[in-house]
Amino acid sequence: GSVAWAADSAGNRKDQTVRLGMKTGLHVFYLVSTPFVLEFPGEDFTFGLVYGSGDLTTTQTSTTYSGGGYSSVTVTDTWKFTTSELTGRYYIGNSFNIPFGVAMYNIHKDDWMYTDGTIWDLDYKMTQLNLGIGNEWTYDWGGYLGIDWFQGGSKLSDKITVTLKDGTEDTASKTSAEKQSTDISAFAGVLIFTFGFGF
């Protein structure tokens, strides 16, 4: 109840050396990769490392008309999402804090097929700054719960790599393969939960 939420979070953080946890929330990379968190807490600052990977599956169905009838083709794509972050929190009060950090996000797709039959591997790497507003409670028994109400992102750099695996490369197919990656902008999220246990 209210006693638990009013814990001496600052004092409990100060008494801990390391924390292990997980991260999730309304953020596409956290939802897909469910990253693990390693943090080094403190009374005024906490610094940490975040890492995880997972697959996002998308399905597209197209319908064509030929020979007096319609036929449907369904294509399923699997995209591998990898999250790597260096994170920090600056505590303004007992629990209220400003989360910040540098994120390195990667999206990889094997065997993407263009309409001309060429097959490509797609790889997109992005580095961005993250900044948000949150609360974090550290309890007497060692557990902690952080809620970042909002986290914004600002892209620092990105790199696209497309590799032809099968077929003959032409300008149209290579441009289309690259566009699959360049459609991505900086990532943001809300209601991001970090939870775990400290020692």
C-alpha positions in Angstrom: 0.0 0.0 0.0 1.0 3.6 0.6 3.8 2.6 3.1 5.5 0.5 0.4 5.3 3.2 -2.2 6.8 5.7 0.3 9.9 3.6 0.9 13.2 5.4 1.6 14.3 4.7 -2.0 17.3 7.0 -1.9 18.7 5.3 1.2 18.0 1.9 -0.1 19.8 2.7 -3.4 22.8 3.9 -1.5 23.0 0.6 0.4 23.1 -1.5 -2.8 26.1 -2.3 -5.0 24.5 -3.9 -8.0 21.0 -4.6 -9.4 19.7 -7.2 -11.9 16.4 -6.8 -13.7 14.4 -6.7 -16.9 12.9 -3.9 -19.0 9.6 -3.8 -20.9 6.9 -1.3 -21.8 5.2 0.4 -24.7 8.4 0.7 -26.8 8.9 -1.6 -29.8 12.5 -2.6 -28.9 11.6 -3.4 -25.3 8.5 -5.4 -26.3 10.3 -7.5 -28.9 13.7 -8.0 -27.2 12.7 -8.0 -23.5 16.2 -6.9 -22.4 18.1 -7.7 -19.2 19.4 -4.9 -17.1 22.6 -4.6 -15.0 22.7 -1.5 -12.9 25.0 0.1 -10.3 22.7 2.2 -8.1 23.5 5.3 -6.1 21.8 7.9 -4.0 21.9 10.6 -6.7 22.8 8.6 -9.9 22.4 5.1 -11.2 24.2 3.8 -14.2 23.6 0.6 -16.1 23.8 -1.7 -19.1 20.9 -3.0 -21.1 20.9 -5.9 -23.6 18.4 -8.2 -25.2 17.3 -9.6 -28.6 14.1 -11.1 -30.0 12.1 -11.7 -33.2 9.2 -9.7 -34.7 7.1 -11.6 -37.2 5.1 -9.7 -39.9 2.7 -11.1 -42.4 1.6 -9.6 -45.7 -1.1 -11.0 -48.0 -1.5 -10.0 -51.6 -4.2 -10.9 -54.1 -3.8 -11.2 -57.8 -6.3 -11.9 -60.6 -5.3 -14.3 -63.4 -7.1 -16.6 -65.8 -10.5 -15.6 -64.5 -9.8 -16.1 -60.8 -8.2 -14.6 -57.8 -5.4 -16.1 -55.9 -3.8 -15.0 -52.6 -0.2 -15.2 -51.6 0.9 -14.8 -47.9 4.5 -13.8 -47.1 5.8 -14.0 -43.5 8.9 -12.1 -42.6 10.9 -12.4 -39.4 12.9 -9.3 -38.2 15.5 -9.7 -35.5 15.6 -6.8 -33.0 18.7 -6.2 -30.7 18.8 -3.7 -27.9 22.0 -2.4 -26.4 22.0 0.6 -24.1 24.2 2.5 -21.7 21.8 4.1 -19.2 21.7 6.5 -16.3 19.3 8.1 -13.9 19.6 11.4 -12.1 17.4 11.5 -9.0 15.7 14.8 -8.3 13.9 13.4 -5.3 13.4 10.2 -3.4 12.1 8.4 -6.5 11.5 11.1 -9.2 14.2 10.9 -11.8 15.4 11.8 -15.2 16.4 8.7 -17.2 19.0 9.2 -19.9 21.3 7.2 -22.1 22.8 6.1 -25.4 21.0 3.3 -27.2 22.3 1.2 -30.0 19.4 -0.5 -31.8 19.8 -3.1 -34.6 17.2 -4.6 -36.9 18.2 -7.5 -39.1 16.3 -9.4 -41.8 17.5 -12.5 -43.6 16.2 -13.4 -47.1 14.1 -10.4 -48.0 12.7 -10.9 -51.5 12.1 -8.1 -54.0 9.4 -8.3 -56.6 12.0 -9.2 -59.3 13.0 -12.3 -57.4 16.3 -11.0 -56.0 17.0 -12.0 -52.3 18.7 -9.7 -49.8 19.9 -9.6 -46.3 19.0 -6.3 -44.6 20.9 -4.8 -41.6 20.1 -1.5 -40.0 22.0 0.0 -37.0 21.0 3.1 -35.2 22.5 5.1 -32.3 20.2 7.5 -30.5 20.1 9.6 -27.3 17.3 8.7 -24.9 15.8 11.2 -22.3 12.7 10.8 -20.2 10.8 11.4 -17.0 10.2 8.6 -14.4 9.8 7.4 -10.9 11.7 4.5 -9.3 11.1 2.9 -5.9 13.7 0.8 -4.1 12.3 -1.3 -1.3 13.8 -2.4 2.1 13.8 -6.0 1.0 16.0 -5.3 -2.1 13.5 -5.2 -4.9 13.0 -2.1 -7.2 10.4 -0.9 -9.7 11.0 1.9 -12.1 8.3 3.5 -14.3 9.4 5.8 -17.1 6.3 7.7 -17.9 7.8 9.0 -21.2 11.0 8.3 -23.0 12.0 10.3 -26.1 14.7 9.6 -28.6 17.0 11.6 -30.9 18.9 9.8 -33.6 22.6 10.4 -33.6 23.6 8.2 -36.5 22.5 5.2 -38.5 24.0 2.8 -41.0 22.3 0.6 -43.6 23.8 -2.6 -45.1 22.1 -4.5 -47.8 23.7 -7.7 -49.1 22.6 -9.5 -52.2 22.2 -13.3 -51.5 20.5 -14.5 -54.7 19.7 -13.1 -58.1 21.2 -10.3 -60.3 21.5 -6.9 -58.7 20.0 -3.8 -60.4 19.4 -0.3 -59.2 15.6 -0.7 -58.6 16.0 -3.8 -56.4 18.9 -2.4 -54.4 17.1 0.9 -53.8 14.0 -0.9 -52.6 16.1 -3.1 -50.3 17.7 0.0 -48.8 14.3 1.7 -48.4 13.1 -1.1 -46.1 15.6 0.2 -43.6 15.5 4.0 -44.2 11.8 4.1 -43.3 12.9 3.9 -39.6 13.1 6.9 -37.4 14.2 7.5 -33.7 12.3 5.4 -31.2 10.2 6.6 -28.3 8.1 5.0 -25.7 5.7 5.4 -22.7 5.0 3.4 -19.5 8.4 1.7 -19.6 8.8 -0.7 -16.6 12.2 -1.7 -15.1 12.1 -4.2 -12.3 14.4 -6.5 -10.4 16.5 -7.0 -7.3 19.5 -5.3 -5.8 22.3 -6.6 -3.6 
